[in-house]
Amino acid sequence: EIELGSVFMHTSELQQKSAQRDEAIEYADGFASVTPKDKLEIVAVHQSHGHVTGMCGDGVNDAPALSRANVGFAVEGALQAARNAADIVLTEVGLGTIFSAIEISRKIFERLQAYILYRIGSTIMIVIFLAILILGLNQIFNPLYVILLALINDITVLPIAKDYARGSLVPCEPDVVKMLILSTVLGCFIAGQTLIHYGLDIFDTDGDEQLQISVFLQMSISSQFLIFMCRNEDPFFLARMPHPLILCSTFVAQITLSFLCTWRTIFPSELGSLRVLYIWLYAFAGLLIVDLLKCETYVLYYNNGSRNKYYSWLADGIWYLLTCKCYHKKHRRAADRPPTGIIAPPVSLRSRAGYRSARVSIRRDNPNNLNAEQQRMIRRSVTQLRIPVSVAN
């Protein structure tokens, strides 16, 4: 066993209702000799404390608690009464499917959050730029470029559904305020970056059409780079690698668009190769600054020290780049890779129902000993399901 707790309550301790009893139920590690009424009471107490509660069962005595819980699981082989009361009926033996469902749902939540941040941020960028350009500066912008920009952004962001997501170790819930603040900061800065580019190109382009093509290409590249910043709160160059589909869709679309801008094809004018290279460098420089602003926003909102991490990692990254060493491999966090030594699927059974005695096994003959970070991950993940952990030879 690895620190899963030893605080258990007997059914006799659950009979008299009190605030002390409810607090003890919330922090208990397990319950013994409970009746159907006790199970229902335990679920109700956890819900009254604001917890999203799940219940597993296989018999008639579990039906009331299964019906009361936020999510009721009827295990494989459960009686019909338990199946009728549950929300989900497991078709495989054990708790492995529940663990997988929680893991997958949290990864989906992370992908959806990244998509929402990107969509709101890119929309704010387009709206602010066009509003200032048309209403403030009394200039025009070809509607064709706005349509193409919206179309490219919609198509290239589709592979985010396949992105590599880590998933949180704790239950997640949407933080609307955080998403609005962060997406607004990112969108406003990219809009400002585009306005600066527009102001600089007024004196360095031949005609209004070439100016609009240059601004359109910069907006397209900068908005695509926004995808990589919205994936998590860490600096983009330290985050886990994006899915190859995201990289391919982003860079293939932008490289193709860059070549089209150098030829007089669908555009009424053309850009020089050096101008296109300058736009790419300008967009990448903006990516670094916007990513720093993202970390600053997390510092102000969470006070989590992202600023110091960013500067430290950026300095280390430059040093490793100059010394030709593998920077990303050194700084890859333990949370981005599965702990070594865990057998997958991690559940072995002692009984037919499985939910009473499922265990997570760790092999002793694993060549890499588990470090403190990996042990912490195992404890936090497994404790959520109250699964004991044993060491196997």
Protein Blocks (a to p, Z undefined) as FASTA:
>chain_A
ZZebjadcdfklmmpgcfklmmmmmmpgbdehiafklmmmmmmmmmmnopacddddfbfk
lmmmmmmpmbdcddehiafklmmmpmbdcfbecjklmmmmmmmmmmmmmmmmmmmmmmmm
mmmmmmmmmmmmmmmnopacdfklmmmmmmmmmmmmmmmmmpccebiabdcdddfklmmm
mmmmmmmmmmmmmmmmmmmmmmmcgcjklmmmmmmmmmmmmmmmmmmmmmpmbdfklmcc
ddfklmmmmmmmmmmmmmmmmpcckbmbdcdfklmmmmmmmmmmmmmmmmmmmmmmmmmm
nonopmmmmmmmmmmmmmmmmnopafklmmpcfklpccehiacdfbdcfbfnlmmmgccd
ddfklmbdcdfklmmmmmmmmmmnopacdddZZ
